[in-house]
Amino acid sequence: MQAAFWLAVYLALVMVPLALASAPPTVAAGFGWDFAMILGYAGVAMMGVQFVLTARFKRACAPFGIDVIYFFHRYLALVMLVLIVLHALIATALDPGAVGPLDPRHAAPAISLGRLALALLAALLISSLWRKRLGIDYDRWRRVHAVLAILALALAVIHVDIAARMLNSPGKRLAWTALSLAWLGLIVHVRLLRPWRLLRRPFRVCSVQAEHGRSVSVHLQAVGHDGFDYQPGQFAWLSVGDSPFALREHPFSLASSPTRPGTITFTIKALGDFSTAMAECKPGTVAYVDGPYGAFSCDRYPKAAGFVFIAGGVGIAPIISMLRALADRNEPRPLWLFYGNRLWQHTLFREELQALGERLDLRLVHVLGEPAADWRGERGLLRQEILARHLPEQRTGLHYFICGPQPMIGVAERALRALAVPLRRVHSEIFDLA
């Protein structure tokens, strides 16, 4: 019901500009022209609502998980671009004189602004969807992304305000102005108010512990406040050594257990500039944490008959959080952990996982891609046969949590589907948000 409610809110926010445009009285310009304008209104409305999706409103994100919200945001941007491109193409085909030439020196200012907004939007999408292929650093991309998004929306709003003939009454223009101010308020909330709140609730790095596989565990202590409550398996955005206004924050899973108050822990693998620098972070460094977020937690399913965890590499971080919490709570239900790594020496928490097996009813299955000659466990990639070999016959009542590289998640999901596990019992965490 919550998910349906927030989907309805999203649709309503997108439809408001369409209602403004179509409500009488309108300028009679023919179906084709009106259709082109409606597409433009819908595209601009979606541009504004994109800021809602990235504002991290916890109540709105809770039914889905913010990883799903961010992917929804990413691919809705493609729909938005298609709508705006169709708007421009249809308008140009129907009335080239009204649209004017491509040369901004001879085109109407409103048209040039609209074209510039479209160009910025296209650049934003290209740099986002192909960031890694283009070799764009994450922090640089975030700053450029924010600037392009704000400029594109501002130019699109001005374009509509000047050029739109459908805003032909004081009431419509007032409503459009209010909607534009609401989008501006979202930008202020995301870029100013939220960082200001984080600035007042700092953390301090207590220690940085080396782990297997080029990873470190960063332990943080709240300074002047009690931190925050979270469910095991959730994640947060972490900024270390910078102001929260600097747009240098990265999402990481919380590896600690909420049953152990006082500190929070992130386990981070060196995969980029920021994560590599974490190994050199000194105790006492100021940090800011925006969280918790995510729906990837066993606490959301208290009536489950048991839990199956499937992890690859550093994807073990949210799962170790859940296992630590379950051990601290003396969890009696049966648990399974399938943990895939290329090499045994890169296997995170291998000693602790062995110890947790003595405190929990835990079946621990390591799967190595390149095992040593004397390895007696599972080898190769995680396959359906491996899951079937270790899971009980009555497995449809269990809940399954999967976290790791995207290809591994796909393989695990297909294997579980082949084993007749209901989709509603499979929960995947997408930790690559950009």
C-alpha positions as CSV (number, residue, x, y, z in Angstrom):
1,M,0.0,0.0,0.0
2,Q,2.8,2.4,0.8
3,A,4.5,1.6,-2.5
4,A,1.2,2.2,-4.4
5,F,0.7,5.5,-2.6
6,W,4.2,6.9,-3.5
7,L,3.8,5.8,-7.1
8,A,0.5,7.7,-7.2
9,V,2.2,10.7,-5.8
10,Y,4.9,10.5,-8.5
11,L,2.3,10.3,-11.2
12,A,0.4,13.2,-9.7
13,L,3.5,15.4,-9.7
14,V,4.1,14.6,-13.4
15,M,0.5,15.1,-14.4
16,V,0.0,18.5,-12.7
17,P,1.7,20.5,-15.6
18,L,-0.3,18.4,-18.1
19,A,-3.5,19.4,-16.3
20,L,-2.4,23.0,-16.4
21,A,-1.8,22.8,-20.1
22,S,-5.0,21.0,-21.0
23,A,-7.5,22.7,-18.8
24,P,-9.6,25.3,-20.7
25,P,-9.3,27.9,-22.0
26,T,-6.5,26.8,-24.3
27,V,-5.2,28.2,-27.6
28,A,-6.7,26.3,-30.5
29,A,-3.6,25.3,-32.5
30,G,-4.5,21.8,-33.8
31,F,-4.0,18.4,-32.3
32,G,-0.5,17.9,-33.5
33,W,0.8,21.1,-32.0
34,D,-1.0,20.6,-28.8
35,F,0.4,17.1,-28.5
36,A,3.9,18.4,-29.0
37,M,3.4,20.9,-26.3
38,I,2.0,18.3,-23.9
39,L,5.1,16.2,-24.5
40,G,7.2,19.2,-23.6
41,Y,5.2,19.8,-20.4
42,A,5.6,16.2,-19.4
43,G,9.3,16.2,-20.0
44,V,9.9,19.3,-18.0
45,A,7.6,18.0,-15.2
46,M,9.7,14.8,-15.1
47,M,12.9,16.9,-14.9
48,G,11.5,18.6,-11.8
49,V,10.4,15.4,-10.2
50,Q,13.9,13.9,-10.8
51,F,15.0,16.1,-7.9
52,V,12.3,14.5,-5.7
53,L,13.8,11.0,-6.5
54,T,17.3,12.0,-5.4
55,A,16.2,14.1,-2.3
56,R,16.4,10.9,-0.2
57,F,13.1,11.3,1.5
58,K,13.1,8.3,3.8
59,R,9.4,7.7,3.9
60,A,9.1,7.7,0.2
61,C,12.2,5.4,-0.2
62,A,11.3,2.9,2.5
63,P,8.9,0.7,0.5
64,F,11.4,0.3,-2.4
65,G,14.9,0.8,-1.2
66,I,16.9,3.8,-2.3
67,D,19.0,1.7,-4.7
68,V,15.8,0.9,-6.7
69,I,14.8,4.6,-6.5
70,Y,18.1,5.6,-8.0
71,F,17.8,3.2,-10.8
72,F,14.3,4.4,-11.4
73,H,15.7,7.9,-11.5
74,R,18.4,6.9,-14.0
75,Y,16.2,5.2,-16.5
76,L,13.3,7.6,-16.2
77,A,15.7,10.2,-17.4
78,L,15.8,8.4,-20.7
79,V,12.1,8.5,-21.0
80,M,12.2,12.2,-20.1
81,L,14.8,12.9,-22.9
82,V,12.7,11.0,-25.5
83,L,9.6,13.1,-24.6
84,I,11.5,16.4,-24.9
85,V,13.2,15.4,-28.2
86,L,9.8,14.4,-29.6
87,H,8.4,17.7,-28.5
88,A,11.1,19.5,-30.4
89,L,10.9,17.4,-33.5
90,I,7.1,17.5,-33.8
91,A,7.0,21.3,-33.2
92,T,9.8,21.8,-35.8
93,A,8.0,19.6,-38.4
94,L,4.6,21.3,-37.9
95,D,5.7,24.9,-37.8
96,P,9.4,25.6,-38.7
97,G,8.8,29.3,-38.7
98,A,7.6,29.3,-35.1
99,V,10.6,27.3,-34.0
100,G,13.1,29.3,-35.9
101,P,16.6,28.5,-37.2
102,L,19.3,26.6,-35.2
103,D,21.5,29.6,-35.2
104,P,20.9,31.3,-31.8
105,R,21.7,34.7,-33.3
106,H,18.5,34.4,-35.4
107,A,16.2,32.3,-33.2
108,A,13.9,33.6,-30.5
109,P,15.6,33.7,-27.1
110,A,13.0,31.3,-25.6
111,I,13.7,28.7,-28.3
112,S,17.4,29.0,-27.9
113,L,17.1,28.5,-24.1
114,G,15.0,25.4,-24.8
115,R,17.6,24.0,-27.1
116,L,20.4,24.7,-24.7
117,A,18.4,22.9,-21.9
118,L,18.0,19.9,-24.2
119,A,21.7,19.9,-25.0
120,L,22.6,20.0,-21.3
121,L,20.1,17.2,-20.6
122,A,21.7,15.0,-23.3
123,A,25.2,15.7,-21.9
124,L,24.0,14.8,-18.4
125,L,22.5,11.5,-19.5
126,I,25.6,10.5,-21.6
127,S,28.0,11.3,-18.8
128,S,25.8,9.4,-16.3
129,L,25.0,6.2,-18.3
130,W,28.5,5.9,-19.7
131,R,30.5,7.4,-16.8
132,K,32.9,4.5,-16.4
133,R,33.4,3.9,-20.1
134,L,34.3,7.6,-20.4
135,G,36.7,7.4,-17.5
136,I,35.0,10.2,-15.5
137,D,35.9,10.2,-11.8
138,Y,33.0,9.7,-9.5
139,D,33.5,12.9,-7.5
140,R,34.0,15.0,-10.6
141,W,30.9,13.4,-12.2
142,R,28.8,14.2,-9.2
143,R,29.7,17.9,-9.3
144,V,29.2,18.2,-13.1
145,H,25.9,16.2,-12.8
146,A,24.5,18.6,-10.2
147,V,25.4,21.7,-12.2
148,L,24.0,20.3,-15.5
149,A,20.8,19.2,-13.8
150,I,20.1,22.5,-12.2
151,L,21.0,24.5,-15.3
152,A,18.9,22.3,-17.6
153,L,15.9,22.5,-15.3
154,A,16.2,26.3,-14.9
155,L,16.5,26.9,-18.6
156,A,13.6,24.5,-19.4
157,V,11.4,26.4,-16.9
158,I,12.3,29.8,-18.4
159,H,11.7,28.4,-21.9
160,V,8.2,27.2,-20.9
161,D,7.4,30.4,-19.0
162,I,8.3,32.6,-22.0
163,A,7.2,30.4,-24.9
164,A,4.2,28.4,-23.8
165,R,0.9,29.6,-25.2
166,M,-1.0,27.1,-23.0
167,L,-0.3,29.1,-19.8
168,N,-2.8,31.6,-21.1
169,S,-4.6,32.5,-17.8
170,P,-3.4,34.1,-14.6
171,G,-4.4,31.0,-12.7
172,K,-2.3,28.7,-14.8
173,R,0.7,31.0,-14.7
174,L,0.4,31.3,-10.9
175,A,0.2,27.5,-10.6
176,W,3.2,27.1,-12.9
177,T,5.2,29.6,-10.9
178,A,4.3,27.7,-7.6
179,L,5.4,24.5,-9.2
180,S,8.7,26.0,-10.4
181,L,9.3,27.4,-6.9
182,A,8.7,23.9,-5.4
183,W,11.4,22.5,-7.7
184,L,13.7,25.3,-6.6
185,G,12.9,24.4,-3.0
186,L,13.9,20.8,-3.6
187,I,17.3,21.9,-5.0
188,V,17.8,24.1,-1.9
189,H,16.9,21.2,0.3
190,V,19.3,18.7,-1.4
191,R,22.2,21.1,-1.9
192,L,22.0,23.4,1.2
193,L,19.6,22.2,4.0
194,R,20.6,18.6,4.1
195,P,24.4,19.3,4.1
196,W,23.8,22.0,6.8
197,R,22.1,19.4,9.0
198,L,24.9,16.9,8.5
199,L,27.4,19.7,9.5
200,R,25.8,19.8,12.9
201,R,26.0,16.1,13.4
202,P,29.6,15.1,12.7
203,F,31.4,11.8,13.3
204,R,35.1,11.1,14.0
205,V,37.2,8.3,12.7
206,C,38.2,6.1,15.6
207,S,40.3,3.6,13.7
208,V,41.0,2.1,10.3
209,Q,41.4,-1.7,10.3
210,A,43.1,-3.5,7.4
211,E,41.0,-6.4,6.1
212,H,41.6,-9.1,3.5
213,G,41.3,-8.4,-0.2
214,R,42.5,-4.7,-0.3
215,S,39.7,-3.6,2.0
216,V,39.5,-1.7,5.3
217,S,37.0,-1.3,8.0
218,V,36.5,2.3,9.1
219,H,35.1,2.7,12.6
220,L,33.3,6.0,13.3
221,Q,32.2,7.6,16.6
222,A,29.4,10.2,16.8
223,V,30.5,13.6,18.1
224,G,28.1,15.6,20.3
225,H,25.1,13.4,19.4
226,D,23.9,9.8,19.7
227,G,24.3,8.8,16.1
228,F,21.3,7.2,14.4
229,D,19.3,4.0,14.6
230,Y,19.5,1.6,11.7
231,Q,18.5,-1.8,10.6
232,P,21.3,-4.3,9.9
233,G,22.1,-4.4,6.1
234,Q,21.2,-0.7,5.5
235,F,23.7,1.8,4.0
236,A,24.6,5.4,4.2
237,W,26.5,8.1,2.4
238,L,29.9,8.8,3.8
239,S,32.0,11.9,3.5
240,V,35.5,12.0,5.2
241,G,37.7,15.0,5.8
242,D,35.5,17.4,3.7
243,S,32.6,19.7,4.3
244,P,29.2,18.0,3.5
245,F,28.7,20.8,1.0
246,A,31.7,19.6,-1.0
247,L,29.7,16.9,-2.9
248,R,32.3,14.3,-2.0
249,E,30.1,11.6,-0.5
250,H,30.0,7.9,-1.4
251,P,27.4,5.3,-0.5
252,F,28.7,2.3,1.6
253,S,26.9,-0.5,3.4
254,L,27.0,-0.4,7.2
255,A,29.0,-3.4,8.3
256,S,28.4,-2.9,12.0
257,S,25.5,-4.2,14.1
258,P,22.9,-1.8,15.5
259,T,23.0,-4.0,18.7
260,R,26.4,-2.5,19.4
261,P,25.8,1.2,20.0
262,G,28.5,3.8,20.1
263,T,30.2,3.3,16.8
264,I,29.3,2.5,13.2
265,T,31.5,0.6,10.8
266,F,31.9,0.7,7.0
267,T,34.0,-2.0,5.2
268,I,35.3,-0.5,2.0
269,K,37.3,-2.1,-0.8
270,A,39.9,-0.1,-2.7
271,L,38.1,0.3,-6.1
272,G,38.6,4.1,-6.8
273,D,40.3,7.2,-5.5
274,F,38.0,7.8,-2.5
275,S,37.9,4.1,-1.4
276,T,41.7,3.8,-1.9
277,A,42.3,6.9,0.2
278,M,40.3,5.4,3.1
279,A,43.2,3.2,3.9
280,E,45.3,6.3,4.7
281,C,42.6,7.9,6.8
282,K,43.9,9.0,10.2
283,P,42.1,8.6,13.5
284,G,40.5,11.8,14.6
285,T,39.5,12.8,11.0
286,V,36.1,14.4,10.8
287,A,33.4,12.5,8.9
288,Y,29.8,13.1,8.0
289,V,27.2,10.3,7.5
290,D,23.9,10.7,5.8
291,G,21.7,7.7,6.6
292,P,20.4,5.1,7.1
293,Y,18.9,4.2,3.8
294,G,17.8,1.0,2.1
295,A,15.3,-1.9,2.4
296,F,18.0,-4.7,2.4
297,S,17.5,-6.0,5.9
298,C,16.4,-9.3,7.5
299,D,14.6,-7.1,10.1
300,R,11.9,-6.4,7.6
301,Y,10.9,-10.1,7.6
302,P,10.5,-11.1,11.2
303,K,8.2,-14.1,10.4
304,A,10.6,-15.7,7.9
305,A,11.4,-19.4,8.5
306,G,15.1,-18.6,7.9
307,F,17.5,-16.6,5.8
308,V,19.8,-17.4,2.9
309,F,22.6,-14.9,2.2
310,I,24.4,-14.9,-1.1
311,A,27.4,-12.6,-1.3
312,G,30.3,-11.8,-3.7
313,G,33.4,-10.0,-2.7
314,V,32.8,-6.8,-0.7
315,G,29.1,-7.5,-1.1
316,I,29.5,-9.3,2.2
317,A,29.4,-6.0,4.1
318,P,25.7,-5.6,4.6
319,I,25.4,-9.4,5.2
320,I,28.0,-9.4,7.9
321,S,26.0,-6.6,9.5
322,M,22.9,-8.8,9.6
323,L,24.9,-11.9,10.8
324,R,26.5,-9.9,13.6
325,A,23.1,-8.6,14.7
326,L,21.5,-12.0,14.5
327,A,24.3,-13.5,16.6
328,D,24.0,-10.7,19.2
329,R,20.2,-11.5,19.4
330,N,20.8,-15.2,19.8
331,E,18.9,-16.0,16.6
332,P,17.7,-19.6,16.6
333,R,16.4,-19.8,13.0
334,P,18.5,-21.7,10.3
335,L,20.8,-19.6,8.2
336,W,22.8,-20.2,5.0
337,L,25.7,-18.1,3.6
338,F,27.0,-18.7,0.1
339,Y,30.1,-16.5,-0.3
340,G,31.9,-16.2,-3.6
341,N,35.5,-14.9,-4.1
342,R,38.2,-15.4,-6.7
343,L,40.9,-16.3,-4.1
344,W,40.8,-17.5,-0.5
345,Q,43.3,-14.9,0.6
346,H,40.9,-12.2,-0.6
347,T,37.9,-13.6,1.4
348,L,36.7,-10.9,3.8
349,F,35.8,-11.8,7.4
350,R,36.7,-15.5,6.9
351,E,37.8,-15.9,10.5
352,E,34.8,-14.1,11.9
353,L,32.4,-16.0,9.7
354,Q,33.9,-19.3,11.1
355,A,33.3,-18.0,14.6
356,L,29.8,-16.8,13.8
357,G,29.0,-20.4,12.6
358,E,29.6,-21.5,16.2
359,R,27.1,-18.9,17.6
360,L,24.4,-19.3,14.9
361,D,22.7,-22.2,13.1
362,L,24.7,-21.2,10.1
363,R,25.7,-23.3,7.0
364,L,28.7,-21.6,5.5
365,V,29.5,-22.3,1.9
366,H,32.6,-20.7,0.4
367,V,32.8,-20.7,-3.4
368,L,36.3,-19.9,-4.9
369,G,36.9,-19.0,-8.6
370,E,40.6,-19.8,-8.4
371,P,41.1,-22.2,-5.5
372,A,44.4,-23.8,-4.4
373,A,45.0,-27.4,-5.5
374,D,44.1,-28.7,-2.0
375,W,40.8,-26.8,-1.8
376,R,37.9,-29.1,-0.9
377,G,35.0,-26.7,-1.0
378,E,32.9,-25.5,-3.9
379,R,34.8,-24.0,-6.9
380,G,34.0,-22.0,-10.0
381,L,31.0,-19.6,-10.2
382,L,28.0,-19.8,-8.0
383,R,25.6,-22.1,-9.8
384,Q,22.2,-23.5,-9.4
385,E,23.7,-26.9,-8.6
386,I,25.7,-25.5,-5.7
387,L,22.6,-23.8,-4.2
388,A,20.5,-27.0,-4.7
389,R,23.2,-29.1,-3.0
390,H,23.2,-27.1,0.2
391,L,19.7,-25.7,0.6
392,P,16.9,-27.8,2.1
393,E,14.1,-29.2,0.0
394,Q,11.6,-27.0,1.8
395,R,13.3,-23.8,0.7
396,T,10.4,-21.6,-0.6
397,G,9.6,-20.3,2.9
398,L,13.1,-18.8,3.4
399,H,14.0,-15.3,2.5
400,Y,17.1,-14.7,0.2
401,F,19.4,-11.7,0.3
402,I,21.9,-11.2,-2.5
403,C,24.7,-8.6,-2.7
404,G,27.7,-8.4,-4.9
405,P,28.8,-7.5,-8.5
406,Q,25.9,-7.1,-10.9
407,P,26.7,-10.2,-13.0
408,M,26.7,-12.4,-9.8
409,I,23.4,-11.0,-8.7
410,G,21.9,-11.9,-12.1
411,V,23.3,-15.4,-11.9
412,A,22.0,-15.9,-8.4
413,E,18.5,-14.6,-9.2
414,R,18.2,-16.9,-12.2
415,A,19.3,-19.9,-10.2
416,L,16.8,-19.2,-7.4
417,R,14.1,-18.8,-10.0
418,A,15.0,-22.1,-11.5
419,L,14.7,-23.6,-8.0
420,A,11.1,-22.3,-7.8
421,V,11.9,-19.7,-5.1
422,P,9.1,-17.1,-5.2
423,L,10.2,-13.7,-6.4
424,R,8.8,-11.9,-3.4
425,R,11.3,-13.7,-1.2
426,V,14.4,-12.7,-3.2
427,H,16.0,-9.4,-2.1
428,S,18.9,-7.9,-4.1
429,E,21.1,-5.0,-3.1
430,I,22.5,-2.9,-6.0
431,F,25.6,-1.3,-4.5
432,D,26.8,0.4,-7.7
433,L,24.5,3.5,-7.7
434,A,26.4,5.4,-10.4
